Amino acid sequence: MENTIKHHLEGLTFGEAQRHRNMAVWPIFSAVDGGPHYLTMKEAMAGGFLTVTEVSAGGAVPELKVINSAPEAVLILDGEELAGAKQNRIVNTTILLRRQSETIIPVSCTEQGRWSYVSSHFDESGHIAAHRVRGAARQSVSASLKVGGRFQSDQGAVWDNVASMLRESRVASPTGAMKDAFESKAGDIDEYLGKFTCLPGQQGLLVLIDGRAAGFDLVSLEGAYAALHPKLVKSYAMEAIALGGKNGKVTPDGYPQSFLAEALACTGQRFKSVGHGWDFRLEGKGMVGSALVYNKALVHAAFFRATEAEKAGHMSGLSRRRGFRS
């Protein structure tokens, strides 16, 4: 594992677990709160600094154009959703946009049944993709990077996971939109959100759903994490609700530390990021992860469980991708 990532992870500590129904959250605290300064996507859009549009009038499913007019960088997390234009999308990888820049970013569609303009630009939907959708995109992007060096997802797998989430949540969506699931279950999601508060100094979270690790997210700046915390909790809560929302299994003592030890044992490759820095793709026994490193600072890291069959499935999915509209 790259030294910057290892050093940062080794300095992490976990707070007391927060629990609600089938979901448990451990707050993560870091000895490091620093590195490059940046705005979150939500902050940049609220300040009028970020404009996101289709790449052309005709559009292209796997790409969007982002203009950052802010005098500082902007962080977009993998799985953050943009709503509007010809169809809703999620971002395929964490990106630290350069200040005052124009960037073409890789995305995946989360609204299969629409390809027509509802607005000239995108707004942030307020959501990060539910765990299964985000995981499908992340794993296939990692596979794509290894095979061809591209941040491209298996769009068919993303659509399949959006469809399964809608079906299991019993949400009808005319366009197969992930956003409709979040809006339909807003009351239930708010119940979860109220149980998992962001603590002073918190910079990340480790989440279990039904007794299984759903995800680990760490952000370099305390203020940025505080802005992202509600979206991250809602992302995992949507998955918990889709799985039934009943009381979960008892988690063994010391679980966060054992999860972190497995994350530290991961190895991987680095790829030039779409924005600032290097995008690391990490893998260990039963675990996959990603990390964005810039100027010797770990900006964002994420890990989640994955079986060997799941890893193999995403690799084989590269050969069966459905064609993109363009």
WOMO-V691276 format. One line per field, one symbol per residue. psi: psi as a letter, one per 40 degrees, with the letter a starting at -180 (. if undefined). burial: 1 if it has 16 or more other ideal C-beta (glycine too) atoms within 10 Angstrom, else 0. A space follows every 50 residues. Layout:
psi->???
burial->???
This chain:
psi->iiddddddddeiihaihhihbehhhhihiiehgaaiiiiiddddddeeeh hhiieiddihdeiihhhheieiihhhihehhhhabdiiiihdihhghiig ihhhihiihfgdehgiheieiiiheeihiidddddddddddddddddefi fhigddddddddddddddefhhhdefhdddddddfddddddddeegihih eheaihhhhfeihdihhhidhddddddeddddddddddddddedfihiih hiieddddddddddeiiaiiihidbiahhhhihaheiiiiihhhffhhdh ihiiihidddddddddddefiiiii.
burial->10011001100101000111111111111100001101111111100011 11110000111111110101001111111111111111111111111000 00101111111101000000110110111111111111111111100000 11111111111100110010101001111111011001100110010100 01111111110011111111110111111111111111111110100100 10001100110111010101101111101111110011111111001111 11111100001011101100000000
